[in-house]
Amino acid sequence: MQRHLLMTTSALLLLMGTGGAFAGMEEAKEFLDAEIGDMSVLSREEQEAEMQWFVDAAEPFQGMDIKVVSETITTHEYESKVLAPAFTAITGIKVTHDLIGEGDVVEKLQTQMQSGENIYDAYINDSDLIGTHWRYQQARSLSDWMEGTGKDVTNPNLDIEDFIGISFTTAPDGEIYQLPDQQFANLYWFRYDWFNDEKNKADFQEKYGYELGVPVNWSAYEDIAEFFTGREIDGQKVYGHMDYGKKDPSLGWRFTDAWLSMAGNGDKGIPNGNPVDEWGIKVDENSRPVGSCVARGGDTNGPAAVYSIEKYLEWMANYAPPEAQGMTFSESGPVPAQGQIAQQMFWYTAFTADMVKEGLPVMNEDGTPKWRMAPSPHGVYWKDGMKLGYQDAGSWTLMKSTPDDRAKAAWLYAQFVTSKTVDVKKSHVGLTFIRQSTLDHESFTERAPKLGGLVEFYRSPARLQWSPTGTNVPDYPKLAQLWWQAIGDASSGAKTAQEAMDSLCEEQEKVLSRLERAGIQGDIGPKLAEEHDIEYWNKQAQEAGNLAPQLKIENEKEEPKTVNYDELVKSWSEN
């Protein structure tokens, strides 16, 4: 795939050099021939019709230079190196697609929000900022834009309902503020070959009294982690768990990316818990944040959250390689591919492309993986109706501080790289699905056996329980940075899990309080509640038909439960 990417990049640069000055359908046809072919949900005739629309809509902006930005992942590298040059050749709009770190994207966005200076003409930033964009009102409502100022540059074939993550980018006011460009989830990863080995199965059954399989709950995950840790397979010692623990900003993502919800923190609700979300932040009936600590009806330091941190620490110490404690997110990511890890609770599907490379210890000679991905197990506090994991949705965002003509040109590029013409091909390169029509394409039915369950998961009803941070978080950049410091204190042993979460919720409430005093978010900004004990808030929640904060469960080791992976996938296809 990478070799093909480089070849097509060269072809498109040549296309730009020979025909870029005469942008139009000739360049579009060369692009379709060189890059797309039949890798599209559209017929060639439909592809050309869509390209003709882009050519016509871009005419007023020919010769304009625009700048957009995203984090550096495979999908965005493809956009920057292949699709941006193609767009320039076809439309005559010169687009520079910068690739920088995720934190740097947020920093640039914050600077533009605070200064009003137009740094970039469009941003691909995580939909985790949906609550921020809605409350600060500095990002354009795309719903208004598509019907108003941007109507003349909105593709009639955009098909908003085809985007599987559009609910993630829709605020409580019903307005769409961002357009999904790529999505990936954190799922359970395991060695399918080891789980189906007859000796492993027999030994596990004898020791634990139930079948080795995909764990449905954390109790089963813990048993499996214990079973494999120290076991010798293929002449090497293996581990039953993998994670990372270095006090580093990436440790924050490990927890804001819905770890607490997997344990059972917060309330029921899809895509996010309501009125208490997976960060433990509670909102009132007007979506105003009222607290994070249990004392104000939140759940960031409640029993479910503390349990989630305790299990994280316990599993790291007992079942992961010793070096995992000192690793960051990027350092730990490649470890399962080295062949010594039996399972990982918290594994991003963005790693799929690197995990299926030929010659890896976790790959078979026929190109199929020895591993599979499946829905994550849930903790003892989790109840049906809750979200079960995190899904990243990097999404196009247009700021109000960007001049209209520049925003229009950038919006054309955003629609080009998410269009039905190119999305199937882009999804084959990056494996970060955004459209249902792409998921249904026959090319992914053919490729599915080599992707370890990725396609099956995204086609399944289980997908709906995975979602990004929701609208309860009023200022994602300010609040997210608090997490890695608090969790880092627990990971290092400087604080207990309870002390770390107490500190975290208090720091979050300081931010909420400052926003309330400033009044900058108006009548949808924070309004902190009075303080009471957990029994008071639990009773209030139950009377309202809600859950959070739940009281502590004395026996947090529930009866373990597993499911056969192949039966699980079969049940999805039957649905």
RODO-2510 file (C-alpha; in nm, 4 decimals, decimal comma):
residues 575
     n   res          X          Y          Z
     1     m     0,0000     0,0000     0,0000
     2     q     0,2805     0,2433     0,0884
     3     r     0,4622     0,1667    -0,2368
     4     h     0,1420     0,2336    -0,4309
     5     l     0,0938     0,5575    -0,2378
     6     l     0,4366     0,6832    -0,3455
     7     m     0,3726     0,5870    -0,7056
     8     t     0,0414     0,7698    -0,7201
     9     t     0,1913     1,0738    -0,5495
    10     s     0,4522     1,0959    -0,8257
    11     a     0,1845     1,0539    -1,0903
    12     l    -0,0222     1,3342    -0,9433
    13     l     0,2752     1,5683    -0,9113
    14     l     0,3401     1,5062    -1,2798
    15     l    -0,0261     1,5786    -1,3470
    16     m     0,0081     1,9096    -1,1637
    17     g     0,3179     2,0015    -1,3562
    18     t     0,1610     1,9342    -1,6956
    19     g    -0,1955     2,0439    -1,6442
    20     g    -0,2189     2,2446    -1,3201
    21     a    -0,2323     2,5762    -1,5026
    22     f    -0,5394     2,4578    -1,6925
    23     a    -0,7434     2,3188    -1,4038
    24     g    -1,0530     2,1331    -1,5110
    25     m    -1,2003     1,8041    -1,6226
    26     e    -0,8960     1,6837    -1,8122
    27     e    -0,7013     1,6909    -1,4842
    28     a    -0,9953     1,5323    -1,3033
    29     k    -1,0069     1,2424    -1,5486
    30     e    -0,6321     1,1888    -1,5133
    31     f    -0,6771     1,1775    -1,1355
    32     l    -0,9633     0,9282    -1,1601
    33     d    -0,7561     0,7090    -1,3932
    34     a    -0,4380     0,7252    -1,1839
    35     e    -0,5851     0,7015    -0,8350
    36     i    -0,9503     0,5973    -0,8118
    37     g    -1,0515     0,3540    -1,0854
    38     d    -1,3351     0,1391    -0,9528
    39     m    -1,2345     0,2016    -0,5881
    40     s    -1,5416     0,4161    -0,5344
    41     v    -1,9099     0,3750    -0,4501
    42     l    -1,9797     0,5897    -0,7577
    43     s    -1,9702     0,4759    -1,1193
    44     r    -1,7179     0,6447    -1,3477
    45     e    -1,9975     0,8602    -1,4902
    46     e    -2,1018     0,9657    -1,1391
    47     q    -1,7397     1,0328    -1,0421
    48     e    -1,6964     1,2634    -1,3398
    49     a    -2,0219     1,4421    -1,2576
    50     e    -1,8995     1,5036    -0,9022
    51     m    -1,5619     1,6260    -1,0289
    52     q    -1,7390     1,8593    -1,2732
    53     w    -1,9262     2,0099    -0,9807
    54     f    -1,5958     2,0772    -0,7991
    55     v    -1,4463     2,2346    -1,1127
    56     d    -1,7452     2,4667    -1,1560
    57     a    -1,7811     2,5568    -0,7868
    58     a    -1,4088     2,6337    -0,7548
    59     e    -1,3937     2,8680    -1,0538
    60     p    -1,4322     3,1941    -0,8509
    61     f    -1,1401     3,0879    -0,6284
    62     q    -0,8870     2,9763    -0,8908
    63     g    -0,5374     3,0974    -0,8058
    64     m    -0,6132     3,1304    -0,4347
    65     d    -0,3648     2,9818    -0,1842
    66     i    -0,5234     2,8257     0,1246
    67     k    -0,3805     2,6473     0,4287
    68     v    -0,5429     2,3677     0,6294
    69     v    -0,4045     2,1551     0,9126
    70     s    -0,4463     1,8144     1,0747
    71     e    -0,2616     1,5766     1,3023
    72     t    -0,0168     1,3290     1,1481
    73     i    -0,1804     0,9920     1,0859
    74     t    -0,1817     0,7730     0,7742
    75     t    -0,5167     0,9037     0,6517
    76     h    -0,4079     1,2663     0,6676
    77     e    -0,0710     1,1874     0,5100
    78     y    -0,2615     1,0479     0,2128
    79     e    -0,4732     1,3617     0,1956
    80     s    -0,1708     1,5894     0,2187
    81     k     0,0510     1,4015    -0,0278
    82     v    -0,2020     1,2697    -0,2786
    83     l    -0,5433     1,4337    -0,2516
    84     a    -0,4259     1,7923    -0,1930
    85     p    -0,2111     1,7985    -0,5115
    86     a    -0,4994     1,6393    -0,7030
    87     f    -0,7446     1,8993    -0,5729
    88     t    -0,5049     2,1763    -0,6747
    89     a    -0,4666     2,0311    -1,0241
    90     i    -0,8422     1,9896    -1,0717
    91     t    -0,9663     2,3180    -0,9206
    92     g    -0,6790     2,5636    -0,9511
    93     i    -0,7013     2,6319    -0,5759
    94     k    -0,3567     2,5753    -0,4267
    95     v    -0,4031     2,3992    -0,0943
    96     t    -0,1256     2,3419     0,1587
    97     h    -0,2278     2,0632     0,3991
    98     d     0,0052     2,0843     0,7003
    99     l     0,0643     1,7784     0,9213
   100     i     0,1536     1,8500     1,2859
   101     g     0,1078     1,6876     1,6276
   102     e    -0,2431     1,6557     1,7714
   103     g    -0,1570     1,8863     2,0610
   104     d    -0,0167     2,1430     1,8187
   105     v    -0,3431     2,1400     1,6195
   106     v    -0,5371     2,2270     1,9348
   107     e    -0,2828     2,4951     2,0254
   108     k    -0,3162     2,6616     1,6820
   109     l    -0,6933     2,6439     1,7108
   110     q    -0,6851     2,8008     2,0583
   111     t    -0,4602     3,0797     1,9340
   112     q    -0,6999     3,1565     1,6502
   113     m    -0,9945     3,1559     1,8921
   114     q    -0,8192     3,3891     2,1352
   115     s    -0,6612     3,6286     1,8865
   116     g    -0,9101     3,6322     1,6020
   117     e    -0,6156     3,5986     1,3625
   118     n    -0,6765     3,3622     1,0716
   119     i    -0,3954     3,1077     1,1183
   120     y    -0,5545     2,8291     0,9121
   121     d    -0,8477     2,8368     0,6733
   122     a    -0,9809     2,5058     0,8089
   123     y    -0,8879     2,2586     1,0819
   124     i    -0,9298     1,8849     1,1152
   125     n    -0,9636     1,8655     1,4917
   126     d    -1,1218     1,5983     1,7083
   127     s    -1,4961     1,6139     1,7596
   128     d    -1,4039     1,5953     2,1306
   129     l    -1,4162     1,9756     2,1007
   130     i    -1,7870     1,9798     2,0070
   131     g    -1,8843     2,1187     2,3488
   132     t    -1,6142     2,3845     2,3158
   133     h    -1,7209     2,4919     1,9669
   134     w    -2,0893     2,5025     2,0581
   135     r    -2,0398     2,7097     2,3732
   136     y    -1,7783     2,9570     2,2506
   137     q    -1,9593     3,0098     1,9170
   138     q    -1,6332     3,0775     1,7323
   139     a    -1,6732     2,7873     1,4918
   140     r    -1,9254     2,8207     1,2116
   141     s    -2,2427     2,6147     1,2354
   142     l    -2,2076     2,3991     0,9253
   143     s    -2,5851     2,3545     0,9220
   144     d    -2,6270     2,7306     0,8784
   145     w    -2,3264     2,7527     0,6464
   146     m    -2,4552     2,4869     0,4064
   147     e    -2,7943     2,6582     0,3813
   148     g    -2,6629     3,0151     0,3816
   149     t    -2,3237     3,1694     0,3035
   150     g    -2,1673     2,8413     0,1924
   151     k    -2,4630     2,7076    -0,0059
   152     d    -2,3020     2,7830    -0,3440
   153     v    -1,9963     2,5738    -0,2472
   154     t    -2,1807     2,2841    -0,0797
   155     n    -2,1771     1,9632    -0,2831
   156     p    -2,5338     1,8465    -0,3583
   157     n    -2,3927     1,4923    -0,3394
   158     l    -2,2360     1,5426     0,0069
   159     d    -2,5042     1,3209     0,1690
   160     i    -2,4698     1,4144     0,5372
   161     e    -2,6751     1,1122     0,6474
   162     d    -2,4097     0,8814     0,4988
   163     f    -2,1545     0,9976     0,7609
   164     i    -2,1580     0,7420     1,0446
   165     g    -2,0269     0,9925     1,3016
   166     i    -2,2500     1,2910     1,2321
   167     s    -2,4189     1,2582     1,5746
   168     f    -2,0757     1,3180     1,7316
   169     t    -2,0475     1,6578     1,5638
   170     t    -2,4028     1,7732     1,6357
   171     a    -2,4581     1,9980     1,9405
   172     p    -2,7631     2,0073     2,1701
   173     d    -2,9018     2,2921     1,9567
   174     g    -2,9334     2,0424     1,6688
   175     e    -2,6671     2,2206     1,4621
   176     i    -2,3760     2,0393     1,2935
   177     y    -2,0480     2,2147     1,3804
   178     q    -1,7952     1,9744     1,2255
   179     l    -1,7753     1,7300     0,9335
   180     p    -1,6105     1,3907     1,0072
   181     d    -1,2974     1,3180     0,8025
   182     q    -1,1631     1,0043     0,9739
   183     q    -1,2684     0,7793     1,2615
   184     f    -1,1104     0,5047     1,4667
   185     a    -1,2120     0,3262     1,7847
   186     n    -1,0390     0,1739     2,0849
   187     l    -1,1275    -0,1937     2,1036
   188     y    -1,0232    -0,5187     2,2663
   189     w    -0,7310    -0,6903     2,0843
   190     f    -0,6340    -1,0547     2,1350
   191     r    -0,4322    -1,3436     1,9918
   192     y    -0,6995    -1,5446     1,8141
   193     d    -0,4536    -1,8275     1,7495
   194     w    -0,3622    -1,8636     2,1188
   195     f    -0,7258    -1,8469     2,2285
   196     n    -0,8098    -2,1324     1,9907
   197     d    -0,5128    -2,3498     2,0868
   198     e    -0,6503    -2,6742     2,2334
   199     k    -0,3992    -2,6934     2,5205
   200     n    -0,4543    -2,3316     2,6190
   201     k    -0,8304    -2,3864     2,6127
   202     a    -0,8098    -2,7025     2,8204
   203     d    -0,5715    -2,5519     3,0763
   204     f    -0,7857    -2,2413     3,1132
   205     q    -1,1057    -2,4445     3,1547
   206     e    -0,9400    -2,6588     3,4199
   207     k    -0,8082    -2,3600     3,6167
   208     y    -1,1041    -2,1201     3,5965
   209     g    -1,4024    -2,3419     3,5257
   210     y    -1,5253    -2,1630     3,2124
   211     e    -1,4252    -2,1348     2,8469
   212     l    -1,1404    -1,9212     2,7200
   213     g    -1,2899    -1,6603     2,4869
   214     v    -1,3473    -1,2909     2,4308
   215     p    -1,4080    -1,1419     2,7777
   216     v    -1,7463    -0,9763     2,8220
   217     n    -1,6525    -0,8233     3,1568
   218     w    -1,3421    -0,7095     3,3420
   219     s    -1,3471    -1,0118     3,5715
   220     a    -1,2911    -1,2419     3,2750
   221     y    -1,0252    -1,0090     3,1294
   222     e    -0,8401    -1,0262     3,4601
   223     d    -0,8521    -1,4068     3,4671
   224     i    -0,7220    -1,4261     3,1096
   225     a    -0,4435    -1,1782     3,1902
   226     e    -0,3387    -1,3887     3,4869
   227     f    -0,3565    -1,7110     3,2835
   228     f    -0,1258    -1,5975     3,0043
   229     t     0,1242    -1,3956     3,2080
   230     g     0,4409    -1,6017     3,2474
   231     r     0,3144    -1,8765     3,0186
   232     e     0,5617    -2,0014     2,7580
   233     i     0,4343    -2,0041     2,3989
   234     d     0,6531    -2,0801     2,0989
   235     g     0,9616    -2,0721     2,3199
   236     q     0,9025    -1,7283     2,4694
   237     k     0,7512    -1,5903     2,7875
   238     v     0,4309    -1,3994     2,7176
   239     y     0,2178    -1,1420     2,8988
   240     g    -0,1573    -1,1278     2,9495
   241     h    -0,1927    -0,7499     2,9227
   242     m    -0,0404    -0,4384     2,7652
   243     d    -0,0731    -0,0703     2,8557
   244     y     0,1434     0,2334     2,9279
   245     g     0,2053     0,4462     3,2363
   246     k     0,4592     0,7260     3,1886
   247     k     0,3512     1,0652     3,3235
   248     d     0,3148     1,2295     2,9848
   249     p     0,0353     1,4164     2,7994
   250     s    -0,0495     1,0946     2,6136
   251     l    -0,1493     0,9403     2,9471
   252     g    -0,4396     1,1853     2,9526
   253     w    -0,5888     1,0478     2,6279
   254     r    -0,5685     0,7007     2,7797
   255     f    -0,8379     0,8066     3,0270
   256     t    -1,0402     1,0846     2,8652
   257     d    -1,0860     0,8409     2,5754
   258     a    -1,3683     0,6832     2,7693
   259     w    -1,1838     0,4514     3,0076
   260     l    -1,4152     0,5525     3,2910
   261     s    -1,7238     0,4724     3,0835
   262     m    -1,5915     0,1215     3,0186
   263     a    -1,5866     0,0711     3,3948
   264     g    -1,9428     0,2029     3,4305
   265     n    -1,8885     0,5675     3,5207
   266     g    -2,1608     0,8190     3,4328
   267     d    -2,5133     0,7634     3,3059
   268     k    -2,6832     0,5751     3,0265
   269     g    -2,6983     0,7448     2,6890
   270     i    -2,5796     0,7108     2,3288
   271     p    -2,3573     0,8719     2,2082
   272     n    -2,2779     0,9998     2,5623
   273     g    -2,4103     0,9604     2,9156
   274     n    -2,6782     1,2104     3,0165
   275     p    -2,6917     1,4009     3,2472
   276     v    -2,3530     1,2671     3,3690
   277     d    -2,1040     1,1871     3,0934
   278     e    -1,7995     0,9579     3,0829
   279     w    -1,5739     1,2353     3,2182
   280     g    -1,7975     1,2454     3,5246
   281     i    -1,9235     1,5949     3,4360
   282     k    -2,2907     1,6568     3,5062
   283     v    -2,5137     1,9011     3,3176
   284     d    -2,8592     2,0383     3,3967
   285     e    -3,1668     2,0286     3,1749
   286     n    -3,0226     2,3192     2,9705
   287     s    -2,6884     2,1383     2,9144
   288     r    -2,5075     2,3704     3,1568
   289     p    -2,2221     2,1898     3,3413
   290     v    -2,3026     2,1877     3,7137
   291     g    -2,0154     1,9824     3,8565
   292     s    -1,7499     1,7162     3,8238
   293     c    -1,7063     1,5968     4,1833
   294     v    -1,9543     1,3622     4,3492
   295     a    -2,0302     1,6453     4,5943
   296     r    -2,2033     1,8353     4,3112
   297     g    -2,3667     1,5313     4,1518
   298     g    -2,0776     1,4504     3,9187
   299     d    -1,8894     1,1223     3,9021
   300     t    -1,5221     1,1955     3,8248
   301     n    -1,4228     1,0821     4,1754
   302     g    -1,7077     0,8369     4,2312
   303     p    -1,6709     0,4642     4,3049
   304     a    -1,6867     0,3623     3,9360
   305     a    -1,4095     0,6057     3,8400
   306     v    -1,1864     0,5038     4,1293
   307     y    -1,2431     0,1357     4,0454
   308     s    -1,1367     0,2060     3,6858
   309     i    -0,8070     0,3592     3,8012
   310     e    -0,7393     0,0831     4,0539
   311     k    -0,7854    -0,1851     3,7865
   312     y    -0,5602     0,0053     3,5470
   313     l    -0,2843     0,0159     3,8102
   314     e    -0,3331    -0,3443     3,9217
   315     w    -0,3223    -0,4896     3,5705
   316     m    -0,0183    -0,2820     3,4762
   317     a     0,1739    -0,4042     3,7801
   318     n     0,0753    -0,7701     3,7562
   319     y     0,0265    -0,8630     3,3926
   320     a     0,2097    -0,6190     3,1592
   321     p     0,5784    -0,6200     3,0605
   322     p     0,7778    -0,4280     3,3272
   323     e     0,8894    -0,1662     3,0760
   324     a     0,5255    -0,0694     3,0011
   325     q     0,5169     0,1416     3,3182
   326     g     0,7707     0,3825     3,1661
   327     m     0,6213     0,3962     2,8170
   328     t     0,4163     0,6618     2,6401
   329     f     0,1278     0,5986     2,3994
   330     s     0,3481     0,5977     2,0888
   331     e     0,6121     0,3758     2,2495
   332     s     0,3603     0,1143     2,3648
   333     g     0,1625     0,1008     2,0390
   334     p     0,3938    -0,1318     1,8418
   335     v     0,4516    -0,3792     2,1292
   336     p     0,1611    -0,6230     2,0610
   337     a     0,2882    -0,6668     1,7025
   338     q     0,6125    -0,8113     1,8429
   339     g     0,4318    -1,1305     1,9437
   340     q     0,4505    -1,1498     2,3242
   341     i     0,1132    -1,0024     2,4234
   342     a    -0,1983    -1,2191     2,4605
   343     q    -0,4573    -0,9424     2,4828
   344     q    -0,4968    -0,5691     2,5228
   345     m    -0,8076    -0,4055     2,6640
   346     f    -0,7424    -0,0601     2,5202
   347     w    -0,6165    -0,0837     2,1607
   348     y    -0,6726     0,1780     1,8908
   349     t    -0,7889     0,0558     1,5494
   350     a    -0,5655     0,3268     1,4010
   351     f    -0,2844     0,0726     1,4580
   352     t    -0,4468    -0,1752     1,2169
   353     a    -0,2496    -0,0722     0,9080
   354     d     0,0811    -0,1252     1,0920
   355     m    -0,0379    -0,4490     1,2545
   356     v    -0,1099    -0,6268     0,9234
   357     k     0,2308    -0,5781     0,7624
   358     e     0,3886    -0,8810     0,5985
   359     g     0,6499    -1,0640     0,8048
   360     l     0,5338    -0,9573     1,1509
   361     p     0,5262    -1,2297     1,4209
   362     v     0,1499    -1,1716     1,4512
   363     m     0,0809    -1,2411     1,0816
   364     n     0,0238    -1,5714     0,9005
   365     e     0,2057    -1,6515     0,5777
   366     d    -0,1185    -1,6186     0,3779
   367     g    -0,1531    -1,2536     0,4824
   368     t    -0,4223    -1,3098     0,7443
   369     p    -0,3632    -1,1932     1,1033
   370     k    -0,3115    -1,4240     1,4004
   371     w    -0,5066    -1,1703     1,6063
   372     r    -0,8568    -1,0259     1,6123
   373     m    -1,0282    -0,7183     1,7522
   374     a    -1,3605    -0,7315     1,9360
   375     p    -1,5824    -0,5124     2,1558
   376     s    -1,4189    -0,4120     2,4823
   377     p    -1,5250    -0,5832     2,8060
   378     h    -1,7038    -0,3684     3,0626
   379     g    -1,6525    -0,3123     3,4331
   380     v    -1,8758    -0,4061     3,7231
   381     y    -2,0497    -0,0660     3,7339
   382     w    -2,1471    -0,0739     3,3664
   383     k    -2,5152    -0,1102     3,2722
   384     d    -2,6937    -0,1787     2,9434
   385     g    -2,7563     0,1470     2,7613
   386     m    -2,4197     0,3018     2,8444
   387     k    -2,1482     0,3788     2,5923
   388     l    -1,8748     0,1164     2,5986
   389     g    -1,5724     0,2840     2,4492
   390     y    -1,4159     0,5705     2,2641
   391     q    -1,4180     0,6599     1,8973
   392     d    -1,1942     0,9339     1,7610
   393     a    -1,3585     1,1474     1,4936
   394     g    -1,1166     1,3957     1,3373
   395     s    -1,3514     1,6496     1,1814
   396     w    -1,3405     1,9550     0,9562
   397     t    -1,4019     2,2808     1,1421
   398     l    -1,4430     2,6290     0,9901
   399     m    -1,3752     2,9231     1,2208
   400     k    -1,5784     3,2435     1,2029
   401     s    -1,2516     3,4401     1,2016
   402     t    -1,1673     3,2952     0,8587
   403     p    -1,2759     3,5285     0,5733
   404     d    -1,5725     3,3912     0,3787
   405     d    -1,3873     3,3441     0,0497
   406     r    -1,1063     3,1513     0,2158
   407     a    -1,3552     2,9450     0,4160
   408     k    -1,5410     2,8603     0,0938
   409     a    -1,2242     2,7445    -0,0809
   410     a    -1,1255     2,5350     0,2234
   411     w    -1,4776     2,3899     0,2445
   412     l    -1,4450     2,2721    -0,1148
   413     y    -1,1243     2,0876    -0,0236
   414     a    -1,2867     1,9385     0,2887
   415     q    -1,5697     1,8022     0,0766
   416     f    -1,3289     1,6716    -0,1876
   417     v    -1,1315     1,4564     0,0583
   418     t    -1,4540     1,3208     0,2140
   419     s    -1,6428     1,2804    -0,1149
   420     k    -1,8006     0,9578    -0,2328
   421     t    -1,5632     0,9646    -0,5296
   422     v    -1,2504     0,9295    -0,3150
   423     d    -1,3645     0,7891     0,0201
   424     v    -1,3371     0,4172    -0,0571
   425     k    -0,9778     0,4560    -0,1770
   426     k    -0,8876     0,6822     0,1155
   427     s    -1,0391     0,4289     0,3560
   428     h    -0,8315     0,1468     0,2091
   429     v    -0,5171     0,3515     0,2752
   430     g    -0,5965     0,4752     0,6267
   431     l    -0,8657     0,2300     0,7493
   432     t    -1,0508     0,5130     0,9267
   433     f    -1,4123     0,4801     0,8091
   434     i    -1,6524     0,7758     0,7948
   435     r    -1,9217     0,6711     0,5437
   436     q    -2,1738     0,3874     0,5585
   437     s    -2,1619     0,3544     0,1801
   438     t    -1,7862     0,2926     0,2026
   439     l    -1,8318     0,0299     0,4739
   440     d    -2,0826    -0,1488     0,2513
   441     h    -1,8504    -0,1490    -0,0532
   442     e    -1,7681    -0,4960    -0,1833
   443     s    -1,3933    -0,4261    -0,1743
   444     f    -1,4100    -0,4257     0,2063
   445     t    -1,6038    -0,7508     0,2096
   446     e    -1,3126    -0,8979     0,0120
   447     r    -1,0454    -0,7400     0,2337
   448     a    -1,2164    -0,8070     0,5679
   449     p    -1,0407    -1,1424     0,6404
   450     k    -0,7056    -0,9614     0,6406
   451     l    -0,8106    -0,6836     0,8804
   452     g    -0,8746    -0,8842     1,1963
   453     g    -1,2379    -0,7926     1,2597
   454     l    -1,2209    -0,4194     1,1797
   455     v    -1,4794    -0,4353     0,9019
   456     e    -1,7049    -0,6704     1,0963
   457     f    -1,7026    -0,4375     1,3971
   458     y    -1,7823    -0,1267     1,1933
   459     r    -2,0653    -0,3045     1,0149
   460     s    -2,2097    -0,4297     1,3436
   461     p    -2,4725    -0,2745     1,5730
   462     a    -2,2085    -0,2762     1,8499
   463     r    -2,0398     0,0219     1,6793
   464     l    -2,3010     0,2610     1,8188
   465     q    -2,1693     0,2177     2,1748
   466     w    -1,8348     0,3761     2,0828
   467     s    -1,8274     0,7560     2,0730
   468     p    -1,5983     1,0574     2,1250
   469     t    -1,6107     1,3032     2,4124
   470     g    -1,9522     1,4689     2,4164
   471     t    -2,1006     1,8113     2,4741
   472     n    -2,0828     1,8108     2,8566
   473     v    -1,7164     1,9187     2,8320
   474     p    -1,7301     2,2995     2,7931
   475     d    -1,3615     2,3658     2,7253
   476     y    -1,1790     2,0551     2,6060
   477     p    -0,8292     2,2082     2,5767
   478     k    -0,8324     2,3458     2,9324
   479     l    -0,9883     2,0397     3,0948
   480     a    -0,8094     1,7630     2,9027
   481     q    -0,4642     1,8778     3,0154
   482     l    -0,5612     1,8175     3,3797
   483     w    -0,6033     1,4432     3,3321
   484     w    -0,2501     1,3290     3,2585
   485     q    -0,1136     1,5109     3,5611
   486     a    -0,3698     1,3612     3,8003
   487     i    -0,3527     1,0083     3,6551
   488     g     0,0263     1,0367     3,6409
   489     d     0,0306     1,0860     4,0184
   490     a    -0,1638     0,7611     4,0590
   491     s     0,0521     0,5774     3,8061
   492     s     0,3724     0,6831     3,9803
   493     g     0,2390     0,5934     4,3250
   494     a     0,2449     0,9532     4,4491
   495     k    -0,1305     0,9356     4,5140
   496     t    -0,3906     0,6651     4,5610
   497     a    -0,6571     0,6239     4,2948
   498     q    -0,9107     0,8015     4,5182
   499     e    -0,6739     1,0905     4,5916
   500     a    -0,5911     1,1315     4,2230
   501     m    -0,9558     1,1448     4,1174
   502     d    -1,0448     1,3786     4,4058
   503     s    -0,7726     1,6127     4,2846
   504     l    -0,8848     1,5820     3,9220
   505     c    -1,2494     1,6647     3,9872
   506     e    -1,1506     1,9614     4,2057
   507     e    -0,9237     2,0985     3,9315
   508     q    -1,1974     2,0506     3,6733
   509     e    -1,4403     2,2426     3,8916
   510     k    -1,1903     2,5292     3,9239
   511     v    -1,2027     2,5638     3,5441
   512     l    -1,5830     2,5392     3,5437
   513     s    -1,5982     2,8046     3,8166
   514     r    -1,3728     3,0413     3,6200
   515     l    -1,5877     2,9983     3,3102
   516     e    -1,8989     3,0654     3,5172
   517     r    -1,7552     3,3853     3,6653
   518     a    -1,6336     3,5083     3,3270
   519     g    -1,9738     3,4471     3,1697
   520     i    -1,8030     3,4040     2,8342
   521     q    -2,0226     3,1054     2,7382
   522     g    -2,3474     3,2786     2,8249
   523     d    -2,6537     3,0783     2,9238
   524     i    -2,5013     2,7472     2,8100
   525     g    -2,1850     2,7856     3,0193
   526     p    -2,1210     2,6265     3,3627
   527     k    -2,3420     2,6971     3,6653
   528     l    -2,2067     2,5004     3,9628
   529     a    -2,4527     2,3183     4,1901
   530     e    -2,4637     2,3156     4,5697
   531     e    -2,2630     2,0456     4,7483
   532     h    -2,4168     1,7376     4,9148
   533     d    -2,3006     1,3851     4,9995
   534     i    -2,3032     1,0933     4,7568
   535     e    -2,6148     0,9391     4,9123
   536     y    -2,8094     1,2584     4,8389
   537     w    -2,7031     1,2680     4,4736
   538     n    -2,7496     0,8930     4,4225
   539     k    -3,1067     0,9208     4,5538
   540     q    -3,1721     1,2185     4,3232
   541     a    -3,0359     1,0203     4,0268
   542     q    -3,2508     0,7164     4,1007
   543     e    -3,5653     0,9259     4,1403
   544     a    -3,4970     1,0791     3,7983
   545     g    -3,4368     0,7367     3,6432
   546     n    -3,0603     0,7878     3,6177
   547     l    -2,7548     0,6142     3,7666
   548     a    -2,4664     0,8461     3,8510
   549     p    -2,3098     0,8693     4,0915
   550     q    -2,3473     0,5011     4,1791
   551     l    -2,2712     0,3844     4,5327
   552     k    -1,9732     0,1555     4,5861
   553     i    -2,0285    -0,2120     4,5093
   554     e    -1,8678    -0,4139     4,7885
   555     n    -1,7726    -0,7109     4,5688
   556     e    -1,6228    -0,5618     4,2538
   557     k    -1,5158    -0,9041     4,1235
   558     e    -1,8338    -1,0113     3,9428
   559     e    -1,8867    -1,3526     3,7853
   560     p    -1,6562    -1,3727     3,4809
   561     k    -1,8125    -1,4168     3,1393
   562     t    -1,6659    -1,4877     2,7943
   563     v    -1,8072    -1,5344     2,4461
   564     n    -1,6782    -1,7270     2,1442
   565     y    -1,5428    -1,4779     1,8905
   566     d    -1,6735    -1,6571     1,5827
   567     e    -2,0211    -1,6883     1,7365
   568     l    -2,0126    -1,3181     1,8215
   569     v    -1,9325    -1,2174     1,4626
   570     k    -2,1997    -1,4558     1,3350
   571     s    -2,4598    -1,2901     1,5586
   572     w    -2,3703    -0,9503     1,4103
   573     s    -2,4223    -1,0710     1,0542
   574     e    -2,7592    -1,2192     1,1508
   575     n    -2,8665    -0,8781     1,2803
***
